[in-house]
């Protein structure tokens, strides 16, 4: 099997917001989705959420603040899965809860060195 990276993208307008109970329900949807992938023995690493701030190191060794929140799509996190093909990995991504909030999942094959 091959390994694939799911990159979760969303914008702040579509990000889920609400009461603690509503946020817990959203969290449960993520846990259920990841648990379903794990139950198929296709989860490599559940990944993590990413903080919004960071640094960008450029080729001339200049370090700047970034990524910038002015960008329309923010990378919110990632997960690693295994599948036979890019198409199968994309099918696994179809159930991602971020899709209900206007986000998307970028699916990329990982090229082992």
N, C-alpha and C positions, 0 to 999 in steps of 0.2 A: 504494500500500500504506500501511497505517497502522502506527504504532509502538506497541509494548506494553512495559510494564515487568514483569519477573518479580521478585518479592520472595521471597527464600528464608527460610523460617521453620523453626525447629527448637527443641527444648528441650535442655538440657544432658544429660538422661538419654539421649536418642536420638542424641546426637552421636557420630560414629564415633571410636573410640579403638583403639589397638593398636600393634603393632610398626611400625618405620619402613617395613618392606616392605608391611604392610597399609595404612598410610596412603598410601604411594605408589600402591597399587592403587586406592584411593578417588580420589586425585587424577587418576589416569589415566582413570577412569570419567567424571569431570567434563570432562576435556579432550576425550574422545571425544564426549560429548554435545554440548558447545559446538561442537566441530569439525563434527559432523553438521549442526547448524543453519547454520554458516558455509558448508558445502558446498552448501546449498540457497539460498545468497545471501540469508539471512534474519536474519543477525546484524548488529545495528547497533553494539553495544558490548558486549564480554564482561563488563563491569562489574568488580566487586571484592568481596572479603570485607570485612566491617566489623569494626572493633575493638569489644569489648564495652563499653568505657566511653565516656562522652561528657558533654555538658551539654544541658540543656533550657532554652530561653529562653521565658518565659511572656509573655502579653500585657501584664502590668504591669511588664515589663522586669526581673523577678526571674529570676536565673540559678541553677538548681539542678543537682546531680549527677543523672545519669541517662543512658540508660535503666537501669532497675533489673533486676538479675538475678532478682529475685523474680517477675517476670512469667513466666507459663507458657511463652510463645513468645518466642523471641529472633529478631530479624532478623539473619541472618548474612551477607547479601550481596544483590546484584542483577545483572540482565542486561537489556539492551535488545534486542528483536527486532522484525522487521517481519513482518506477515501481512495477509491480506485482511480478516480478521474476528477477533473475540474468540474464536470457536469454533476457528478455525485456530491461533491463538496458544495456546489451552489444549491443543490436541493436541500442539503442540511441547513444552509443559511436561510432558507425561505421561512423557517419558523421563528426567526430571531425577533424578540419583542421590540427592538428599536424600529422595526418597520411600521409598527402601529403609531409611532410618534413622528413620522415623516423622515426618519433616518434611513440609512442604507448600510449594507454590508459589502465591503470590497473583499473578494475572494482571490487569493494569490497562492500559487504553488510555491513551496519552499524548495530551493535548489540546494541539495546537500553538497558540501565542498569535498 
